[in-house]
Amino acid sequence: MPSEGWDEWLPDILTYSTIAVEILGFALIPWVLIRRKDPGSTIAWILTLLFLPGFGALLFLLFGRSRVRWSAKRKRSADEALRGNLIGFRATLSDVRPLPVPLAGQSAGLFRVGEVLSRSRTTEGNRVDVLEGGAAAYAAIGEAIDAAERHVHAQYYLIRPDKTGRWFLDKLIAAANRGVDVRLLCDGWGCFALPRGWIKQLRMQGVQVAFFFPVSSMLMQPVSLRNHRKIVVVDATIAFTGGINIGDEYLGKMESVGAWRDTHIRIQGPAAASLQSVFLRDWAFSTQERPERESLFPASNEAVGEAHASILTSGPDTDSEAIHRVFFGAIAGAKERVYITTPYFVPDRALIVALQMAALQGVEVRIIVPSRSNHSLTLHAGRSYYEELIEAGVHIHEYSPGMIHAKMMVVDGCIALVGSANMDLRSFRLNFEVHALIGDEYTSRALERSFFIDLAQTKEIDLQAWRKRRWHSRVAEGAARLVSPLL
């Protein structure tokens, strides 16, 4: 009977399928070795493929491939072509008046590193305002969009299909209806849930919409490579960046983790045009469009403040790891204090050593991380590093009211870093990120005040009590740390 024949063949099918999956898992191991990634990541992938070949193969094909060479080459070509268009703009930056107190010492060195690795000119004469929380950020962004005269360029990893998302898109539509040139660049994965009807409406109303690595390209590109940047630029004279995406949770409406705490910055002055260049390079890569310089940048770059600023970028299309290296340099060069806030803390060995060495030399090092997270695996992985850092004198504080999503660092009250990058391997090596390196006491002190307001709502991890935590917590942390190179 047919059913009996099927029953006879089923065990063989399962056996052959199991063998095929195991062969696939083993066959991927040479690919893992050829990638020449760090040993921790390589070992983690090999162990996964050996002991869970089917699951490991699926994970590796989705998240572990480094198939960015073709797209990286195309991205670099697009960037170079656009940089050619912007040569005239870059030349005008030298017209900005010098600050009364020039950069010196460690500050100058950090900015030099940023310039070399990100190929971005340090600008003077900027004004930087700290925007605490989603309400303040959205109000400032909305006001700037309403006042736009020539163009609005917006780029986000995540735009939620909720009330806040609708508000933001309506702002863009209103600007387009006034005759303003509006471009919206969305990450293909983070904005996947945006209703097609909303996208269609935007385009019908004159908003140009593009997707960075759209979902349709997933077969050619690992889903782990995302554009995590958050940028809004208005008329190339005012810009916004930081940790805030577009969604109701950024207004404190995410019940699973409590109140949502975040930080954004508004930049006025020449550095706004630098963020414009970052946007345009990503836009050119996604659309093959080459916008003309004359219509997108101001004829002159007038000083409006006293802040030096360098816009740092990093991503899988380059090996420079500019943001990671500037983080390292800022910590290693600190003389008095380092204050860090990050939602996802999975440092590599270089940053661990930098933090330890700073603390051992008497530098006050404090790190604020969430006590609850929307990514529990990352939370547990980060906690596995607490003991070795606290032993060296690093102060680690867990934020209690809810999810702290701010991504900032302040060093010695004069250098600040604010942007989209978390202190984890994903941000340093997989995501396309942007961070502003700011040399300015006014901005640094404002961020320090914000840090201490948050610090008052934290609980510092006590080393002796931490060592007595339950065994299952240790197991969870160890397991999460084992796979942290894969995160």
Secondary structure, DSSP 8 states (H G I E B T S, - for coil): -HHHHHHHHHHHHHHHHHHHHHHHHHHHHHHHHHT---HHHHHHHHHHHHHSHHHHHHHIIIII--TTHHHHHHHHHHHHHHHHHTHHHHHHGGGS---SS---HHHHHHHHHHHHHH----EEEEEEEEEEHHHHHHHHHHHHHHT-SSEEEEEES-B-SSHHHHHHHHHHHHHHHTT-EEEEEEETTTTTTS-HHHHHHHHHTT-EEEEES-GGGTTTS-TT--B---EEEETTTEEEEES--BSGGGGT-BTTTBEEE-EEEEEESHHHHHHHHHHHHHHHHHH-----GGGTS-SS----SSEEEEEEEE-TT-S--HHHHHHHHHHHT-SSEEEEE-SSEE--HHHHHHHHHHHHTT-EEEEEEESS-S-HHHHHHHHTTHHHHHHTT-EEEEE-SEEE---EEEETTTEEEEES--EEHIIIIISBEEEEEEE-HHHHHHHHHHHHHHHTTEEE--HHHHHTS-HHHHHHHHHHHHTGGG-
